[in-house]
Amino acid sequence: MDFLQPFVLPVATRTAERHGPIDLYPPDDTDRARPAVLIVHGGPMPAQVRPTPRDWPVYQAYASLVAARGVVGATVDHRLHTPAAYPDAAGDVRAAVDAVRADPRVDGERIALWFFSGGGLLAADWLREPPSWLRCVALTYPVLVPLHGWPVLDRFRPVDAVALAGDLPIVLTRVGRENPAVAEGVSAFLDAAKTRPDVVEVPHGRHGFDYLDDDDASRAAILRAIDLVLATMI
């Protein structure tokens, strides 16, 4: 199972606080409310897959990395088990956002949402009507248009929603060795954006480069993306 490969960047993985489907990774210093980054995993992923995504090294690592930088990291197991389940998953993500914002250690006015792979379609709601507290939408090797054979769900088309995002900061990590259908959606998304997103290029990277391609380019891209996301939350 490739998704259980070690993260390519050495990380001291923190012990998460488990709150139902949500894991929190608070920073060491919680003397004041901190910004938060919610990691939204990809899919669709069959319901029986174990461990569930929040226990995959890649997502634990991203949450631990932001916590080490003084920001609350969070992950959520959402129900994107089939291509028809995007509405269920979207509800899970919105509930997780509400729970994270309500935590007393979190500054609810400084939140970033970071979507991966097939979870990218879930960004559409937030791009279409970005709330004032949303400081950044990050997208890593994202699916931004439904793939061939998936149900036509107009709500979940970030490529259409991004034109309504205004000046919301967007950080997009793009890999060079991407599935052509996914790459086409990414290109269309960038063309449709009214404000140019910050694009982190991984020219020789694969979909899942952060656990598949153990090289300096992958490590540099991960750190660059984190820097860009956290810069929006100052």
Backbone as JSON, one array per atom type, in Angstrom:
{
  "sequence": "MDFLQPFVLPVATRTAERHGPIDLYPPDDTDRARPAVLIVHGGPMPAQVRPTPRDWPVYQAYASLVAARGVVGATVDHRLHTPAAYPDAAGDVRAAVDAVRADPRVDGERIALWFFSGGGLLAADWLREPPSWLRCVALTYPVLVPLHGWPVLDRFRPVDAVALAGDLPIVLTRVGRENPAVAEGVSAFLDAAKTRPDVVEVPHGRHGFDYLDDDDASRAAILRAIDLVLATMI",
  "N": [[0.85, -1.19, 0.0], [0.98, 1.89, -1.17], [0.33, 4.33, 0.04], [1.06, 4.12, 2.66], [3.72, 4.47, 2.76], [6.77, 5.92, 4.07], [6.88, 9.43, 4.85], [8.6, 11.72, 2.76], [10.13, 13.74, 3.78], [12.05, 14.13, 6.64], [10.37, 14.01, 9.68], [9.35, 14.81, 12.93], [6.91, 13.07, 14.06], [4.0, 14.0, 15.68], [1.99, 13.15, 18.56], [-1.38, 12.76, 18.14], [-4.36, 14.43, 19.25], [-7.38, 12.85, 19.65], [-10.57, 13.42, 18.47], [-13.42, 12.22, 17.95], [-13.99, 11.94, 14.5], [-11.92, 13.64, 13.99], [-8.56, 14.66, 14.23], [-6.36, 16.47, 16.26], [-3.46, 18.48, 16.28], [-1.9, 20.2, 18.34], [0.28, 23.05, 18.73], [3.38, 23.43, 20.62], [3.3, 25.69, 22.21], [0.61, 27.08, 23.58], [-0.32, 29.43, 24.63], [-1.79, 31.45, 23.66], [-4.49, 31.98, 21.34], [-4.17, 30.2, 18.33], [-3.56, 30.16, 14.75], [-5.03, 27.76, 12.44], [-4.62, 24.8, 10.44], [-6.47, 22.77, 8.43], [-6.22, 19.58, 7.27], [-7.29, 17.92, 4.42], [-8.02, 14.86, 3.26], [-7.54, 12.75, 0.32], [-9.26, 10.75, -2.19], [-11.76, 8.94, -4.08], [-11.98, 6.52, -1.43], [-12.27, 3.24, -0.39], [-14.54, 2.3, 2.23], [-13.65, 0.33, 3.94], [-10.9, 0.45, 4.12], [-7.95, 0.24, 5.96], [-5.11, 1.38, 7.76], [-7.24, 4.23, 8.44], [-7.31, 7.36, 6.57], [-6.39, 9.51, 8.27], [-4.48, 8.35, 9.8], [-2.4, 7.84, 8.11], [1.01, 8.13, 7.21], [1.67, 10.4, 5.6], [-0.31, 12.43, 6.01], [-0.26, 12.74, 8.76], [2.29, 13.77, 8.94], [2.2, 16.29, 7.58], [0.42, 17.66, 9.29], [1.9, 17.59, 11.65], [4.12, 19.06, 10.9], [3.11, 21.69, 10.53], [2.26, 22.16, 13.12], [4.7, 22.22, 14.45], [5.53, 24.65, 13.65], [4.09, 26.43, 15.12], [1.36, 26.49, 14.63], [-1.95, 25.23, 14.77], [-2.42, 21.97, 13.76], [-4.67, 19.9, 11.92], [-6.54, 16.97, 11.11], [-9.0, 15.11, 9.25], [-11.14, 12.33, 9.07], [-13.08, 11.82, 6.44], [-16.1, 10.95, 4.59], [-15.56, 10.12, 1.88], [-16.07, 7.76, 0.08], [-16.95, 6.73, -2.32], [-17.31, 7.91, -5.74], [-19.79, 9.13, -5.76], [-20.13, 10.14, -3.27], [-19.39, 12.71, -2.59], [-21.08, 14.83, -1.55], [-21.6, 13.87, 1.09], [-18.99, 13.78, 2.13], [-18.32, 16.47, 1.95], [-20.03, 17.57, 3.86], [-18.91, 16.42, 6.14], [-16.4, 17.64, 6.17], [-17.12, 20.33, 6.52], [-18.28, 20.18, 9.07], [-16.01, 19.47, 10.51], [-14.43, 21.76, 10.17], [-15.99, 23.61, 11.61], [-15.74, 22.5, 14.18], [-12.97, 22.66, 14.65], [-12.57, 25.43, 14.54], [-13.99, 26.15, 16.8], [-12.47, 25.28, 18.89], [-10.81, 26.25, 21.86], [-8.11, 26.81, 21.7], [-7.66, 27.69, 19.2], [-7.47, 30.28, 16.83], [-10.18, 31.34, 15.44], [-10.49, 33.03, 13.31], [-8.46, 32.71, 11.6], [-7.89, 30.51, 9.46], [-6.78, 27.83, 7.45], [-7.45, 25.71, 4.68], [-6.48, 22.62, 3.45], [-6.32, 20.71, 0.7], [-6.06, 17.47, -0.73], [-5.3, 15.51, -3.61], [-7.98, 13.55, -4.76], [-9.62, 14.78, -2.94], [-9.58, 17.37, -3.71], [-11.82, 18.27, -5.17], [-13.58, 18.96, -3.2], [-12.91, 21.47, -2.47], [-14.41, 23.29, -3.86], [-16.79, 24.46, -2.75], [-15.72, 26.23, -0.89], [-14.18, 27.94, -2.39], [-16.07, 29.12, -3.99], [-17.66, 30.65, -2.29], [-15.93, 32.18, -0.29], [-15.42, 32.36, 3.17], [-14.89, 35.03, 5.57], [-12.96, 34.34, 7.43], [-11.36, 32.49, 6.25], [-8.18, 32.0, 5.35], [-6.57, 30.84, 3.43], [-6.62, 28.55, 0.69], [-5.22, 25.53, 0.07], [-3.87, 23.26, -2.31], [-2.87, 20.12, -3.21], [-1.4, 18.09, -5.6], [-4.02, 18.08, -6.92], [-7.32, 16.9, -7.76], [-9.4, 18.57, -9.87], [-11.46, 18.74, -11.61], [-14.28, 16.61, -12.13], [-13.5, 13.19, -12.72], [-13.41, 10.99, -15.6], [-16.34, 9.09, -15.96], [-17.26, 9.56, -13.42], [-20.0, 10.71, -11.36], [-21.9, 13.51, -12.54], [-21.55, 16.27, -10.83], [-22.3, 19.33, -10.39], [-21.81, 21.08, -8.33], [-19.34, 20.42, -7.29], [-16.96, 21.43, -8.65], [-14.16, 22.81, -8.76], [-12.79, 24.1, -10.81], [-14.66, 25.7, -12.0], [-15.57, 27.21, -9.84], [-13.42, 28.76, -8.96], [-13.2, 31.25, -10.18], [-14.8, 32.87, -8.69], [-13.52, 33.31, -6.36], [-12.27, 35.63, -5.63], [-9.77, 37.56, -4.04], [-8.73, 35.53, -2.51], [-6.05, 33.79, -1.08], [-4.38, 31.19, -2.79], [-2.67, 28.18, -2.83], [-1.02, 26.02, -4.84], [0.19, 22.86, -5.45], [1.85, 21.31, -7.98], [2.47, 18.43, -9.9], [4.83, 17.06, -12.22], [4.61, 14.58, -13.43], [1.93, 13.78, -13.75], [-1.33, 12.21, -13.8], [-2.83, 12.46, -16.96], [-5.52, 13.4, -17.22], [-6.02, 14.56, -14.74], [-4.01, 16.51, -14.74], [-4.89, 18.11, -16.84], [-7.18, 19.24, -15.72], [-6.01, 20.77, -13.68], [-4.56, 22.66, -15.18], [-6.69, 23.97, -16.46], [-7.94, 25.06, -14.25], [-6.01, 26.9, -13.33], [-6.02, 28.63, -15.49], [-8.58, 29.68, -15.24], [-8.58, 31.08, -12.87], [-8.93, 34.22, -11.3], [-7.07, 35.67, -9.88], [-3.68, 35.03, -9.86], [-2.74, 31.95, -8.62], [-0.32, 30.88, -6.11], [2.02, 28.75, -7.29], [3.53, 25.73, -6.71], [5.96, 23.95, -8.15], [6.69, 20.6, -9.03], [8.6, 19.21, -10.96], [9.46, 16.6, -11.78], [7.94, 15.03, -10.24], [5.6, 12.58, -8.98], [2.05, 11.86, -8.72], [1.34, 11.96, -5.45], [3.88, 12.46, -4.67], [5.04, 13.2, -2.27], [5.29, 11.01, -0.71], [6.18, 9.09, -2.44], [8.37, 9.89, -4.0], [11.39, 10.13, -3.05], [13.35, 12.52, -2.78], [15.45, 15.47, -3.12], [14.09, 17.49, -4.46], [11.4, 16.93, -3.96], [11.32, 17.28, -1.18], [11.99, 19.99, -0.98], [9.78, 21.13, -2.26], [7.65, 20.49, -0.55], [8.35, 21.97, 1.76], [8.33, 24.54, 0.68], [5.62, 24.84, -0.01], [4.43, 24.72, 2.54], [5.57, 26.99, 3.71], [4.38, 29.01, 2.12], [1.63, 28.65, 2.65], [1.5, 29.13, 5.46], [2.38, 31.73, 5.55], [0.17, 33.21, 4.86], [-1.25, 33.43, 7.13], [-0.37, 35.07, 9.05]],
  "CA": [[0.0, 0.0, 0.0], [1.88, 3.02, -1.31], [0.0, 5.46, 0.92], [1.68, 3.92, 3.97], [5.16, 4.73, 2.65], [7.19, 7.05, 4.9], [6.96, 10.78, 4.29], [9.96, 11.88, 2.24], [10.83, 14.73, 4.59], [12.1, 13.68, 8.03], [9.46, 14.77, 10.53], [9.03, 14.25, 14.24], [5.45, 12.97, 14.07], [3.44, 14.26, 17.0], [0.83, 12.37, 18.98], [-2.59, 13.55, 17.91], [-5.54, 14.36, 20.12], [-8.47, 12.31, 18.84], [-11.9, 13.94, 18.8], [-14.28, 11.64, 16.93], [-13.27, 11.75, 13.24], [-10.95, 14.72, 13.85], [-7.33, 14.63, 15.03], [-5.74, 17.77, 16.44], [-2.03, 18.52, 16.56], [-1.63, 21.55, 18.82], [1.69, 23.4, 18.9], [3.85, 23.35, 22.0], [2.93, 26.91, 22.93], [-0.81, 27.43, 23.37], [-0.63, 30.5, 25.56], [-2.76, 32.31, 22.99], [-5.15, 31.28, 20.24], [-3.3, 30.06, 17.17], [-4.21, 29.76, 13.49], [-5.14, 26.31, 12.24], [-4.67, 24.25, 9.08], [-7.19, 21.51, 8.36], [-5.8, 18.72, 6.16], [-8.43, 17.17, 3.86], [-7.42, 13.79, 2.47], [-8.1, 12.47, -0.99], [-10.16, 9.64, -2.41], [-12.51, 8.08, -3.17], [-11.28, 5.46, -0.73], [-13.27, 2.33, 0.18], [-14.76, 2.48, 3.68], [-12.98, -0.71, 4.73], [-9.45, 0.64, 4.12], [-7.32, 0.47, 7.26], [-5.66, 2.43, 8.6], [-7.94, 5.31, 7.76], [-6.34, 8.36, 6.12], [-5.74, 10.36, 9.28], [-3.34, 7.6, 10.35], [-1.37, 7.66, 7.1], [2.17, 8.98, 7.52], [1.72, 11.67, 4.87], [-1.15, 13.45, 6.63], [0.31, 12.99, 10.09], [3.48, 14.59, 8.78], [1.83, 17.68, 7.3], [-0.15, 18.25, 10.5], [2.99, 17.75, 12.61], [4.98, 20.14, 10.43], [2.53, 23.0, 10.84], [2.27, 22.32, 14.58], [6.06, 22.6, 14.83], [5.69, 26.07, 13.29], [3.25, 27.24, 15.97], [0.0, 26.52, 14.1], [-2.68, 23.99, 15.07], [-2.7, 21.09, 12.64], [-5.86, 19.06, 12.1], [-6.92, 16.07, 10.02], [-10.36, 14.59, 9.43], [-11.59, 11.2, 8.26], [-14.4, 12.1, 5.85], [-16.73, 9.77, 3.98], [-15.44, 10.06, 0.43], [-15.83, 6.34, -0.18], [-17.27, 6.5, -3.72], [-17.44, 9.2, -6.42], [-21.09, 9.73, -5.48], [-20.19, 10.51, -1.86], [-18.86, 14.05, -2.32], [-21.9, 15.61, -0.62], [-21.36, 13.41, 2.46], [-17.66, 14.21, 2.53], [-18.35, 17.92, 2.14], [-20.63, 17.82, 5.17], [-17.93, 16.05, 7.17], [-15.37, 18.68, 6.21], [-17.69, 21.54, 7.13], [-18.4, 19.94, 10.52], [-14.66, 19.52, 11.07], [-14.05, 23.17, 10.22], [-16.69, 24.22, 12.74], [-15.17, 21.98, 15.43], [-11.63, 23.22, 14.82], [-12.7, 26.86, 14.85], [-14.56, 26.3, 18.14], [-11.5, 24.9, 19.92], [-10.31, 27.48, 22.49], [-6.71, 27.04, 21.33], [-7.63, 28.09, 17.8], [-7.98, 31.57, 16.38], [-11.16, 30.98, 14.43], [-10.45, 33.98, 12.2], [-7.27, 32.43, 10.78], [-7.99, 29.09, 9.13], [-6.46, 27.39, 6.09], [-7.91, 24.37, 4.3], [-5.47, 22.04, 2.55], [-6.96, 19.58, 0.04], [-5.14, 16.59, -1.44], [-5.74, 14.53, -4.58], [-9.42, 13.58, -5.03], [-10.26, 15.73, -2.04], [-9.57, 18.7, -4.31], [-13.16, 18.71, -5.59], [-14.26, 19.51, -2.03], [-12.56, 22.89, -2.32], [-15.28, 24.15, -4.65], [-17.69, 25.25, -1.9], [-14.97, 27.28, -0.19], [-13.74, 28.9, -3.4], [-17.25, 29.82, -4.52], [-18.09, 31.63, -1.29], [-14.94, 32.1, 0.79], [-15.75, 33.13, 4.37], [-13.87, 36.03, 5.93], [-11.91, 33.75, 8.26], [-10.56, 31.56, 5.45], [-6.99, 32.72, 4.93], [-5.89, 30.18, 2.32], [-6.95, 27.21, 0.22], [-4.06, 24.86, -0.51], [-4.24, 22.12, -3.15], [-1.67, 19.35, -3.55], [-1.75, 17.18, -6.7], [-5.48, 18.01, -6.74], [-8.33, 16.66, -8.79], [-10.16, 19.82, -9.88], [-12.68, 18.47, -12.38], [-14.62, 15.19, -11.96], [-12.85, 12.32, -13.69], [-14.3, 10.26, -16.51], [-17.17, 8.07, -15.34], [-17.8, 10.0, -12.14], [-21.26, 11.43, -11.48], [-21.8, 14.94, -12.83], [-21.99, 17.04, -9.67], [-21.84, 20.68, -10.72], [-21.35, 21.76, -7.11], [-17.96, 20.05, -6.96], [-16.1, 21.75, -9.79], [-13.32, 23.97, -8.44], [-12.39, 24.81, -12.02], [-15.69, 26.73, -12.22], [-15.74, 28.04, -8.64], [-12.27, 29.6, -8.63], [-13.4, 32.61, -10.67], [-15.55, 33.6, -7.68], [-12.74, 33.3, -5.11], [-11.74, 36.95, -5.32], [-8.33, 37.59, -3.78], [-8.37, 34.48, -1.57], [-4.79, 33.13, -1.42], [-4.44, 29.79, -3.2], [-1.36, 27.57, -3.01], [-1.26, 24.79, -5.59], [1.38, 22.06, -5.74], [1.6, 20.58, -9.24], [3.52, 17.47, -10.23], [5.05, 16.95, -13.66], [4.26, 13.24, -13.93], [0.55, 13.64, -13.3], [-2.34, 11.62, -14.68], [-3.19, 13.52, -17.91], [-6.84, 13.98, -16.95], [-5.86, 15.44, -13.57], [-3.2, 17.64, -15.17], [-5.73, 18.99, -17.66], [-8.02, 20.0, -14.8], [-5.17, 21.76, -13.01], [-4.3, 23.74, -16.14], [-7.93, 24.73, -16.65], [-8.14, 25.81, -13.01], [-5.1, 28.05, -13.32], [-6.5, 29.57, -16.52], [-9.84, 30.29, -14.81], [-8.39, 31.89, -11.66], [-8.82, 35.66, -11.55], [-5.8, 36.05, -9.28], [-2.76, 33.92, -10.07], [-2.34, 31.23, -7.42], [1.08, 30.5, -5.93], [2.16, 27.38, -7.79], [4.75, 25.01, -6.36], [6.17, 22.96, -9.21], [7.53, 19.43, -8.77], [8.61, 18.8, -12.37], [9.64, 15.16, -11.98], [7.17, 14.36, -9.2], [4.39, 11.81, -9.28], [0.89, 12.04, -7.86], [1.79, 11.3, -4.24], [5.34, 12.64, -4.63], [5.52, 13.43, -0.91], [5.64, 9.71, -0.13], [6.68, 8.21, -3.49], [9.6, 10.39, -4.62], [12.27, 10.52, -1.94], [14.48, 13.28, -3.32], [15.55, 16.84, -2.61], [13.05, 18.32, -5.09], [10.17, 16.7, -3.21], [11.43, 17.91, 0.14], [11.94, 21.44, -1.16], [8.41, 21.51, -2.61], [6.84, 20.41, 0.67], [8.68, 23.11, 2.62], [7.86, 25.76, 0.01], [4.16, 24.93, 0.13], [4.12, 25.06, 3.94], [5.91, 28.41, 3.9], [3.38, 29.85, 1.45], [0.36, 28.57, 3.38], [1.6, 29.77, 6.77], [2.56, 33.17, 5.35], [-1.15, 33.84, 4.73], [-1.94, 33.36, 8.42], [0.31, 35.97, 9.98]],
  "C": [[0.89, 1.24, 0.0], [1.6, 4.14, -0.31], [0.54, 5.28, 2.33], [3.21, 4.05, 3.92], [5.53, 5.89, 3.58], [7.15, 8.37, 4.14], [8.4, 11.04, 3.88], [10.78, 12.91, 3.0], [10.88, 14.23, 6.03], [11.29, 14.6, 8.94], [9.32, 14.04, 11.87], [7.51, 14.22, 14.36], [4.92, 13.1, 15.49], [2.29, 13.3, 17.3], [-0.41, 13.23, 18.87], [-3.57, 13.4, 19.06], [-6.71, 13.9, 19.25], [-9.81, 12.8, 19.36], [-12.87, 13.42, 17.73], [-13.49, 11.44, 15.65], [-12.13, 12.75, 13.03], [-9.75, 14.46, 14.76], [-6.75, 16.03, 15.07], [-4.28, 17.59, 16.82], [-1.7, 19.93, 17.06], [-0.13, 21.82, 18.91], [2.08, 23.34, 20.37], [3.36, 24.53, 22.83], [1.48, 27.25, 22.6], [-1.24, 28.51, 24.36], [-1.61, 31.5, 24.97], [-3.36, 31.52, 21.83], [-4.28, 31.33, 18.99], [-4.12, 29.81, 15.9], [-4.25, 28.24, 13.38], [-5.17, 25.98, 10.76], [-5.37, 22.91, 9.16], [-6.78, 20.78, 7.09], [-6.98, 17.87, 5.71], [-7.89, 16.12, 2.89], [-8.17, 13.56, 1.17], [-9.03, 11.26, -1.0], [-10.69, 9.69, -3.84], [-11.68, 6.89, -2.67], [-12.31, 4.54, -0.09], [-13.34, 2.43, 1.71], [-13.97, 1.49, 4.51], [-11.47, -0.53, 4.8], [-8.97, 0.96, 5.54], [-5.8, 0.48, 7.09], [-6.38, 3.48, 7.77], [-6.97, 6.46, 7.5], [-5.69, 9.19, 7.21], [-4.57, 9.66, 9.95], [-2.29, 7.28, 9.3], [-0.2, 8.58, 7.41], [2.16, 10.34, 6.84], [0.9, 12.75, 5.56], [-0.72, 13.74, 8.06], [1.5, 13.93, 9.99], [3.14, 16.04, 8.49], [1.28, 18.35, 8.56], [0.93, 18.5, 11.55], [3.9, 18.91, 12.21], [4.4, 21.51, 10.75], [2.5, 23.23, 12.34], [3.65, 22.75, 15.07], [6.34, 24.07, 14.52], [4.74, 26.96, 14.08], [1.81, 27.37, 15.54], [-0.67, 25.19, 14.45], [-2.89, 23.21, 13.78], [-3.92, 20.25, 12.94], [-6.05, 18.18, 10.89], [-8.33, 15.57, 10.31], [-10.56, 13.39, 8.53], [-12.99, 11.52, 7.73], [-14.85, 10.92, 5.01], [-16.7, 9.77, 2.45], [-15.07, 8.63, 0.03], [-16.14, 5.94, -1.62], [-17.37, 7.86, -4.41], [-18.78, 9.88, -6.18], [-21.17, 10.32, -4.07], [-19.64, 11.91, -1.56], [-19.76, 14.89, -1.42], [-21.7, 15.19, 0.83], [-20.0, 13.9, 2.97], [-17.62, 15.71, 2.79], [-18.97, 18.29, 3.48], [-19.68, 17.49, 6.3], [-16.85, 17.12, 7.3], [-15.91, 19.95, 6.86], [-17.86, 21.36, 8.64], [-17.03, 19.98, 11.19], [-14.16, 20.95, 11.18], [-14.7, 23.85, 11.43], [-16.08, 23.79, 14.07], [-13.79, 22.57, 15.69], [-11.72, 24.69, 15.21], [-13.2, 27.09, 16.28], [-13.58, 25.92, 19.24], [-10.88, 26.15, 20.53], [-8.85, 27.78, 22.17], [-6.55, 27.59, 19.93], [-8.17, 29.49, 17.63], [-8.9, 31.31, 15.2], [-11.22, 31.91, 13.24], [-9.24, 33.75, 11.3], [-7.19, 30.93, 10.52], [-7.55, 28.88, 7.68], [-7.0, 25.99, 5.89], [-6.98, 23.84, 3.23], [-6.01, 20.73, 2.01], [-5.94, 18.79, -0.79], [-5.9, 15.71, -2.44], [-7.25, 14.66, -4.86], [-10.21, 14.43, -4.07], [-10.33, 17.13, -2.62], [-10.94, 19.19, -4.73], [-13.93, 19.33, -4.42], [-13.92, 20.96, -1.78], [-13.57, 23.82, -2.98], [-16.18, 25.03, -3.79], [-16.97, 26.45, -1.3], [-14.44, 28.33, -1.15], [-14.91, 29.74, -3.9], [-17.71, 30.93, -3.58], [-17.12, 31.61, -0.12], [-15.35, 32.95, 1.99], [-14.59, 34.03, 4.77], [-12.71, 35.43, 6.71], [-11.01, 32.8, 7.49], [-9.37, 32.32, 4.87], [-6.33, 32.11, 3.7], [-6.58, 28.87, 1.98], [-5.69, 26.67, -0.44], [-4.53, 23.59, -1.21], [-2.97, 21.4, -3.55], [-2.06, 18.17, -4.44], [-3.28, 16.98, -6.75], [-6.23, 17.56, -7.99], [-9.28, 17.87, -8.75], [-11.34, 19.81, -10.85], [-13.0, 16.99, -12.18], [-14.0, 14.35, -13.07], [-13.88, 11.54, -14.51], [-15.04, 9.14, -15.76], [-17.72, 8.44, -13.98], [-19.12, 10.71, -12.35], [-21.02, 12.92, -11.76], [-22.41, 15.7, -11.66], [-21.46, 18.46, -9.84], [-21.31, 21.44, -9.51], [-19.86, 21.55, -6.87], [-17.05, 20.19, -8.18], [-15.27, 22.99, -9.44], [-12.9, 24.77, -9.67], [-13.4, 25.89, -12.38], [-15.76, 27.7, -11.05], [-14.62, 29.04, -8.45], [-12.42, 31.03, -9.13], [-14.12, 33.48, -9.67], [-14.76, 33.78, -6.38], [-12.16, 34.66, -4.74], [-10.23, 36.9, -5.11], [-7.91, 36.58, -2.72], [-7.03, 33.86, -1.98], [-5.0, 31.64, -1.72], [-3.01, 29.31, -3.42], [-1.57, 26.21, -3.65], [0.07, 24.11, -5.88], [1.07, 21.13, -6.9], [2.78, 19.66, -9.54], [3.61, 17.29, -11.74], [4.61, 15.63, -14.25], [2.85, 12.87, -13.47], [-0.27, 12.83, -14.3], [-2.81, 12.71, -15.64], [-4.53, 14.16, -17.64], [-6.79, 14.92, -15.75], [-5.08, 16.68, -13.96], [-4.01, 18.63, -16.01], [-6.64, 19.84, -16.78], [-7.24, 21.08, -14.07], [-4.89, 22.94, -13.94], [-5.53, 24.61, -16.37], [-8.23, 25.58, -15.42], [-7.26, 27.06, -12.98], [-5.54, 29.09, -14.35], [-7.73, 30.33, -16.05], [-9.67, 31.22, -13.61], [-8.22, 33.36, -12.02], [-7.52, 36.23, -10.99], [-4.88, 34.84, -9.36], [-2.43, 33.23, -8.75], [-0.81, 31.1, -7.32], [1.2, 29.03, -6.32], [3.53, 26.84, -7.39], [4.9, 23.88, -7.36], [7.07, 21.83, -8.71], [7.68, 18.73, -10.12], [8.71, 17.29, -12.6], [8.82, 14.35, -10.96], [5.97, 13.61, -9.73], [3.25, 12.25, -8.36], [1.18, 11.24, -6.57], [3.3, 11.44, -4.06], [5.87, 12.71, -3.21], [5.72, 12.13, -0.13], [6.21, 8.73, -1.16], [8.05, 8.6, -4.02], [10.52, 10.97, -3.56], [13.5, 11.22, -2.49], [14.41, 14.72, -2.82], [14.47, 17.73, -3.21], [11.72, 18.15, -4.35], [10.22, 17.41, -1.87], [11.34, 19.43, 0.03], [10.52, 21.9, -1.47], [7.51, 21.49, -1.4], [7.09, 21.64, 1.54], [8.21, 24.42, 2.0], [6.35, 25.92, 0.17], [3.78, 25.32, 1.56], [4.44, 26.53, 4.2], [4.84, 29.32, 3.31], [2.06, 29.83, 2.21], [0.45, 29.34, 4.7], [1.8, 31.28, 6.65], [1.22, 33.91, 5.25], [-1.84, 34.01, 6.09], [-1.31, 34.26, 9.48], [-0.65, 37.05, 10.48]]
}
